[in-house]
Amino acid sequence: MNRAAEIAQQKALPSISPCAMIPLGMADPTYIPGIAPTVLGSPRHSLLVRTTHWIHTAAFLGLLVSGIAILLAHPRLYWGEAGGVGAPSLIDLPLPFVLTGQTGWGRSLHFLSAWVCVLAGLPYVLSGIFGCHFRDDFFSSQTLYNPIQRVAYVAVVFGLFPLIVATGLAMSPAISSVFPELVVLLQGQQSARTIHFFVAALLVVFLIAHVTMVVRAGFIHRMRGMITGERL
Amino acid sequence: MSSSLSRRRLLAGASIATGAVGLTVAARLARRYGLIPPDSGGIFGATETLTYASQRILMARHPLAREFDRSQISRATPINGDPPEDETYQRLQKDDFANWKISVEGLVARPASFTLAELKRLPARTQITHLACEEGWSFIAEWTGVPLSYILNLTGVLPQARYVAFFPFDISWDSVDMGDALHPQTLLAYAMNGQMLTVPHGAPLRLRVARQLGYKSVKYLSRMLVTETLKSIRNGLGSISPDLGYSWYAGI
């Protein structure tokens, strides 16, 4: 093989750190040829991002509906280790106490959705970190997204998501026997429940802002981008 | 083109085969090590099994539930549910459960029954633990009772035993696996905060399972059954909870 051909081949092959070498959007390791009709040669969102996005959409709705069902059994928040009727509360939410057994399916749906969320979250986060997704979209100077969007996404992926999982686990009497430090760090099991509620509320605010921006940016195009991966 | 297609097919076939073999092996191992809960069927069964199995693996070294100081004991101790309407229970209550007994049956070498006075003469354990209701509220209290493991050793649990089922004076019932049954903090509790158990809190004897939600701590106990399988008992799901929409395992 002559030297020119060698250089050409090196250029064509992705290097170990492909993000810096290959133009934006071209470097996605999860890009599968032929799946998405594209203009620039790569999809707006990789197949993995699109798949996990919709799995997370379903799981988030499941968690939200079931979370409300569970909350309504005792819509009162406490701080510290323990709390109940007769103990001082932190916040009495303006919601009725509903005791119709909805926490039964509520808890089952909550755990089904939580498992789906975490199991789909792992490949998303790992490929985001070790691939180019987070670098290109969150931390690159050539990103398509504005600073507020980037801060919001980073806060959700690296802040709110781990925190809602940790506070959820801290409420478990079994998990708290395995990791007592987690409960101590969160100031007690009722504090964990209260933090879990506020993180969920912040995630709902994020969801509303996210959907609003999608609508304002062109609902059809953005939806197409997240379903088929097609660019504008 | 055709060679890449056949290679893709081969890869897909190989990964499906590996997945199927992996799942079969996982299921067999899970069954062997008791990682499948009795209510593993239905739409929520798979994730219920994931929760139970992963928590059982995490708790392989049988860690203790957190214990607290006297100063952390809750002033308010809410209750759920009504005392049994059962006539026998009400008759026993009239003379402060002096004639009450709990029986230990099933896979034990020496089936036995114990009166309250007999239980109180056995070695006791006192612990201050957190009790969380699945509704979301909780309290911390001091519990005194005989470790269930002590009773199981006394009656001689047979090696094939895998669960202990608890039957109170009402229609509810529940069970725990041997991991929880032999756990040092699992008590047959007769006192709470230094006083004999009151009727609303489950007099004369209630189970206390420190690492599960409150509904596992069955009140008003009357009978215990050591068993290899839960399939032959009532609904076959290990507890009344699945009938009411709740999961058998309440470690959450």
Interface residues (C-beta under 8 A of the other chain):
Chain A: I70 L71 A73 H74 R76 E81 A82 G83 G84 V85 G86 A87 L99 G101 T103 G104 W105 R107 S108 L109 F111 L112 W115 V116 M171 S172 P173 A174 I175 S176 S177 V178 P180 V183 Q189 Q190 R193
Chain B: I43 F44 A46 T47 E48 L50 T51 Q55 L58 M59 P63 L64 A65 R66 F68 Q72 S74 R75 A76 P78 H130 A132 C133 E134 E135 G136 W137 S138 F139 I140 A210 R211 Q212 L213 L244 G245 Y246 S247 G251 I252
